[in-house]
Amino acid sequence: MTDESPPWNPQSYFRAWERTIDSWASLEAELARVREISGNRKLVWRGVHKDSYGLLSSAYRRLRDQDNAVPTERRMVEFETRLLSQARTAWPDRGGSALEALAHIQHYGGPTRLIDVSHSEMVAAFFASEQKFHATTHHPVADADGRLFAFEADNKLVDLDSVWGTRDLPWVAGEAAIPGWETDLPFVWTPPKALNERITAQQGAFLVGGVPSLPHGQNSRYRMPGAWQKGDMKTMPVKDVREVTSVSMFLKSLSRRTNEGSEASYTLRIKASAKPEIRERLSSKFGLTHGSIYPDLFGLATYGANFAGMP
């Protein structure tokens, strides 16, 4: 049994569970592997352009930076309640549920607890391999390793019903109102297509979940792979879990089939060197380009700002 503490930062923790993609062919092979390993679970996908990023919502990051501490669930709810109040008093109240209001705020770059995902693995691959541009000079930024996440969505899909479609935040009462809110995999909400045109283009959805809470025994979900077999009983401390992810995520091995009934999430790393080929194939084979992924005028304006710097 080792006395060394494992590195619990996002990059090293995710890398312990990942498989690596170094070409278009390996992207297709690894996506097929995830589907097989998962037992063909319903999955939603997230792509990020840097593999070192944690799985952190925009509101969570904003509050962490402002408070110099990871936010508690209570702090998140306090922020969201104030934000919704302002959105409905200082701006025209457009009606609709709290979730719909937060989705609009998220769409235009505001901070919410919602985490963007897609029902399409190829759309997620687009986001993970997308060419990025410098915010000021608009020159292309050198590619870095990217990352894909897959989350089980079986039994996690929610609709705007009497629980989730309310004007008030559905999760104010936490676990008492929504069992598993802070302890299980996040819920998955697919907004109405009419909410905005990007949702249809991106086959978009959101992960919605509470700040991870680890009651007695649940730390065992946050270990390095093979820990049991090695006799290494160390688990990730709660404070480190909350630096890595703002929702519960239970990574599973991509070397063996996931047990039936086990909550599951997976991760893959896309090497920087593979991104140009992947971008080309996503465009030529699936028609996934800036214009198809961001079909609104906001997307066109962003494209125009970067146009001069494009190769």
N, C-alpha and C positions, 0 to 999 in steps of 0.2 A: 504494500500500500504506500503510495507516494505522499510526501508531506508538502509537495509543491502545490501552490494554488494555481488553478488554470486561469488563463487570461479570459476575462469575461466581457471585453469590449465587443461591439457589434461585429466588426470584421472577423476577429478570431473565432468568435462563437459561431457565426454563420458558416464560416469556412470549414469548421469541424463537421458540419452536416451536409455540405454541398457536394454536387458533382459539377465538373467544369465543362463548359461549351467553348470549343475553339474553331468552329466552322459552322456553315449552314447545315451540313450533313449531321454534325453532332447535336445541333439544336433540335432537329427533327427527331433524332434518336433519343435524346434525353427527355424530350416532352413525351414521347411514347413510353419511355420507362416510368415516368411519374404516373401516367395514367394506369399502367399495369401494376405498379407497386401499390397504388392507392386502392386497387380493387375496383377501378372505374367509378370511384366516388364523384359526385358533383363537386367541381372545383371552381374557385374564382382565382384570378391571377393579378399580380402586381409586378410592374417592372420599374426599377430605379436605375439611373445611369451611373451610380457609383456603388461599388459593393461594400464600401465602408459605412454606408448610411444605416442607421437604426431604423426600425419600423415605428416611426414616431409621427403622430398627427401634427398638423401645422399649429393648432392651438397649444398642444402639449409642448412643442419646441419653443413657441413664443413665451409661454409662461415660465418655462424652465430658464430661459435666458434672462427674463425680466426679474425673476425671484432668486436667481442663482441657486435653484434647487428644483428637483423634479416635482411637478405638481401632484397633489393628492387628488383623489376623486372629488372630494368636497370643493377643492379649489377650482377644478374644472367646471363643476356644476355652477358655482358662483359666477364664474366668468361667462358661461353660456347664458345664464339667466339674465345678466346685465346686458349682454349683446342682443338677445332677443327683444328685450324691453326697448332698447334704443332703436332697433330695426323697425319696431311697430309704432313708435311715437315720433321720432325725429324724421322718419321716412314714411311715405304712404304705406299704410297697412294693406298688403295685397291678399290678406287672408291666408288660408292654408295652414298646414301643420308645422310644428316646430322643425321636424326633419326637412320639410321642403324649404323652409326659410334658411336653415343651415346649408342645404345643398346649393342654394343660390349664392350665399356668401362664399362658400368653398369654390364655386365655379369661377368667381371673379377674383380669386386670390386671397380671400380673407381667411382668418384662422378659425378652424373648427376641429372637433374631434373626429370628423369623418376622414377615412382613409380611402383614397380612390383605388378601385380594382376594376377588372374587366372580366366578363364571362368568356372572353376570347384570349387564348394563350398567345396568339400571334399579335394581337394589339399590345399585350403586355411586353412581348419581345420588342415591339417597335419602341415603346417607352424606354426600355432598358438599353437599346442600342442607338437611340436617336442622336443625331448630330447636335451638339450644343454650341451656343455662341456666347461670346463675352458680353456682359450686360451693358458695357459702355462703348467699347470699340466695335462690337458686333462682328469681330473676327471669329472664325471657327476655333473652338477649344479642343485641344488634343483629347482623343478618346481615352477613357479610363475603364477598368473592369466594371461591368454592370452586374445587376442581380435580378433574378426572378424569384418571386414567392408564389406559392400555391396554397390556398386555404380551403379546407373542406367546407362545403356549403350545405351538405345534407342536413336536414332538420334545423338549419340556421337561417333560412330565408324568411324575411318578415315583410308584411304588407302594411299599408296605412289603414289599419283596423282600429278598433276601440282602444287598443293599447298603444300602438305605434303612430296612429294618425291624429293624436291630440294636439291642441294648440300649445299646451305646456310640455316641457321636456318629459318624455316617457320614463326616464331613468332617474328622476329626482330622488326616489326612495330606494334606489340601488337594487340590491339583491331581493329586498322584500317585494318589489314590484316586478322585477325581471330576474327570475332565478338563473344563476350562472353569469350575471352581468359582469362581475369582476373576476370570475374564476374559470370560466369556460372559454372556448374559442369565440371570437367576436361574431355577432350577428351580421347578416348580409342583406342590405336593402337595395333593391333595384328601383330607382326613381321612375316616375311616369315619363315616357318618351317626350311628352309635350313640354316637360320642364325646361329643356333646352336642347338644341340640335346636336351638341357634342355627345350627349348620352347615347343617342342612336348610333352615331358614327363610331364611338368607342366601345359599344356594347357595355356601357358603364354600369357600375354598382359601387356601393360603399361598404367598407367594414365599419361596424358600429359596436363599440364595447367599452367597458369601464377600465380604469387604471388597474393593472394586474394586482390582485390580492392573493396571497399564498397562505391559506389556512394550513394547519398542521397536516403534513403528509404530501402536500401538493408541490413542495420544492423538488420532489423527485422528478417532476416533469422538466426541470431545468438542469440537465446534466450534459456533460460531453458524451458523445456516442461511445458505446462500449464500456461505460463506467462500471456497470454491474459486473461484467466479465473480468475486468481488471482489478476488482476489489476496491475501486476508488469511489468512496461514498460521498464525496464532496458535491454539494449542490450550489447553484448560483444564489448568492445572497439577494434578498428582496431589493435592496437599493441598486444592485447591478442589473437585475431583471428590468427595472424601471428606467435604466439608462439605455437598454437595448431595445425595448419595445413599449409602446403605450397601450397595447392590448395584449391579452393572453395569446401566446402562440406556443404550440408543442411540436417542435420539429421531430420528424421521423426519418429513419435511415432510408436511403435510396438503394440499399444493398439487399433488402429483403422485403417481402410483402407485408404491408401494415396489417396488424391484427384487426379483425372485424370488430366494430363497436368502439375502437380506439379513436379519440379525436386526433386529427392529423393536419400538419402543415409541412411544407417541403420548401427547399431552396436550391437554386442553381446559380452558378456564376458564369457570366459571359465575358470572355477575355476581350480586352480592348482590340487586339489584332483581328478578331473575328467580326467586329462591328461593321466595317464597310461592306463586306460580303453579305451580311445579314440584312443590312439596309437595302442593298440592291435587290435581293431576292424577295424581301417583303413588299417592295414596290412593284417588281415585275410579275410576281406570282400572285400577290394578294391585293395589289392596288393600294397598299398602305403608304401614304405620303403625308406631308404636312397638311396639304389641302384636304385630304379625305379624313384625317384624324381631327383636325381643327377647322371644320367647315364654316365657322361663323366669321363675322367681320373682325372680331378680336384676333382670331387666328391669322387672318390675312394681314392685318396690321403688323403683327409680330413677324410674320414671314417677310414683309416688306422692309422692316427695320434691319433684318439680317441679310437681305438679298444681295447687297453689294459685296458682302464678305464671303459669299458662297463660292465654292470651287467651280 
